């Protein structure tokens, strides 16, 4: 896709061209499952990754998956704010009768795992969809998950955010950038990139989203070919064993000149969480 788009997947019809994503449009777009340039992953190796689902809204083909999320406390899941907006859901999260987090399941329509109801949704009040800043929401689960499913969150200044640090992005999204969605979890090796890389790629202007280092993190492969894509929004970017980012937006998928833009959780997540 071209232009900044949020990386979300829309139900039975395919992609939901949201509003922001790495490039020149103005709003986040759902990222494809970090599967562009990625490989199969097992949920046992990443038990904190969850798929957000509503079969009523997005159909049953892929178990209703439309975004990703990450468990940061037994009853708390982080995702992108644009994943739970009215444009993506067609209403408020509370209006979805079957809004759940699918946990412990590699294949969306596979066996095992749990589907846990989302009891409450908190959207970062500083989230600005016009520039994609502060793209974070906290979901409260109706049932607690085991501590073994929890991933630690990076704090401000964490070395894991340093440019050149190896990282992994996870999701069930588009694996090719052309609408080929994964049915099983995938991950891709990327690296944290200098803020200047995304500032050059997304300078703003003419209605385009701009990169803001205080609330965003730049990551990808300098050579291109590895990235998150549609359907991966809200999924985790993990480096040195901690959560450093959430798939937020970008322009296209896997393009060397347009790295992925992630929510910088160390600065955007309120301390009370």
Order of alpha helices (4+ residues) and beta strands (2+ residues): beta-beta-beta-beta-beta-beta-alpha-beta-beta-alpha-beta-beta-beta-beta-beta-alpha-beta-beta-beta-beta-beta-beta-alpha
